[in-house]
């Protein structure tokens, strides 16, 4: 999965899609020290949500291409 870095929410990697603009449903990933990924929706990170919901996922850092 191709992702690009963004300073949003303290630093996340946003999934690169074919869309010209970011969509509310775009996934934003962060990683723990063991390389496990979790994600939140783009809309949750740009709004005034003080505690966005992060979802655990089966992806590992090795499953990503970083741009």
Beta strands, then each sheet from edge to edge (+ up, - down):
strand 1: 2-6
strand 2: 12-15
strand 3: 27-31
strand 4: 36-41
strand 5: 55-60
strand 6: 65-66
sheet 1: 5+ 4- 3+ 2- 1+ 6+
end
